[in-house]
Amino acid sequence: MRELIRFLAEALVDRPEQVTVGETESEGVLVEELRVAREDLGKVIGRQGRTAKAIRTLLSVAAARQGKKAKLEIAE
């Protein structure tokens, strides 16, 4: 899951070297925490959150294929 999020985020931002993805598990749900450079935050979120929603959808589908649940948090 972490590699998927990193791949998608690095493709979107201007500073891919500053993309970091942390992973924790809470109550049976895999929580992915995405951090990007401050000036790239808008590119990851997108207009009205559409890009972030699309990334979350892809993450949910990938997790479901492995029989898991996953959640994406975008940190500043």
C-alpha positions as MATLAB code, in Angstrom:
seq = 'MRELIRFLAEALVDRPEQVTVGETESEGVLVEELRVAREDLGKVIGRQGRTAKAIRTLLSVAAARQGKKAKLEIAE';
ca = [
       0.000    0.000    0.000;
       2.783    2.377    0.927;
       4.425    1.987   -2.477;
       1.149    2.722   -4.276;
       0.616    5.965   -2.371;
       4.250    7.003   -2.875;
       4.058    6.296   -6.629;
       0.864    8.321   -7.082;
       2.060   11.248   -4.958;
       5.475   11.463   -6.624;
       3.780   11.631  -10.026;
       1.685   14.607   -8.914;
       4.150   16.852   -7.086;
       7.029   19.111   -8.158;
       9.305   17.890   -5.342;
       9.052   14.077   -5.326;
      12.094   13.764   -3.050;
      10.036   15.264   -0.200;
       7.234   12.695   -0.413;
       7.071   10.436    2.648;
       4.497    7.819    3.511;
       4.072    6.463    7.026;
       2.048    3.403    7.862;
       0.301    2.437   11.113;
      -2.512    0.104   12.032;
      -5.388    1.182   14.224;
      -8.355   -1.032   15.132;
      -7.785   -3.337   12.160;
      -7.552   -0.450    9.697;
      -4.298    0.337    7.928;
      -3.671    4.101    8.167;
      -1.385    5.597    5.525;
      -0.049    9.071    6.330;
       1.140   11.067    3.317;
       3.454   14.055    3.736;
       4.515   16.316    0.881;
       6.222   19.703    0.565;
       3.949   22.548    1.650;
       3.812   24.041   -1.858;
       2.736   20.652   -3.290;
      -0.117   20.121   -0.855;
      -2.694   21.653   -3.204;
      -1.644   19.344   -6.031;
      -2.191   16.262   -3.888;
      -5.547   17.465   -2.592;
      -6.801   18.832   -5.917;
      -9.770   21.028   -6.633;
     -12.490   20.446   -4.078;
     -10.522   17.402   -2.895;
     -11.051   15.405   -6.073;
      -7.467   14.190   -6.382;
      -7.330   13.160   -2.725;
     -10.647   11.353   -3.118;
      -9.341    9.480   -6.176;
      -6.192    8.418   -4.296;
      -8.327    7.247   -1.361;
     -10.528    5.242   -3.738;
      -7.510    3.522   -5.291;
      -6.127    2.774   -1.834;
      -9.449    1.286   -0.706;
      -9.660   -0.937   -3.781;
      -6.061   -2.138   -3.378;
      -6.663   -2.889    0.306;
      -9.935   -4.706   -0.405;
      -8.155   -6.951   -2.907;
      -5.886   -8.028   -0.044;
      -8.784   -8.439    2.373;
      -7.881   -5.361    4.407;
      -9.242   -1.895    5.109;
      -7.142    1.205    4.560;
      -7.433    4.922    5.157;
      -5.365    7.838    3.823;
      -4.454   10.877    5.899;
      -2.733   13.808    4.221;
      -0.601   15.644    6.764;
       0.755   19.176    6.475;
];
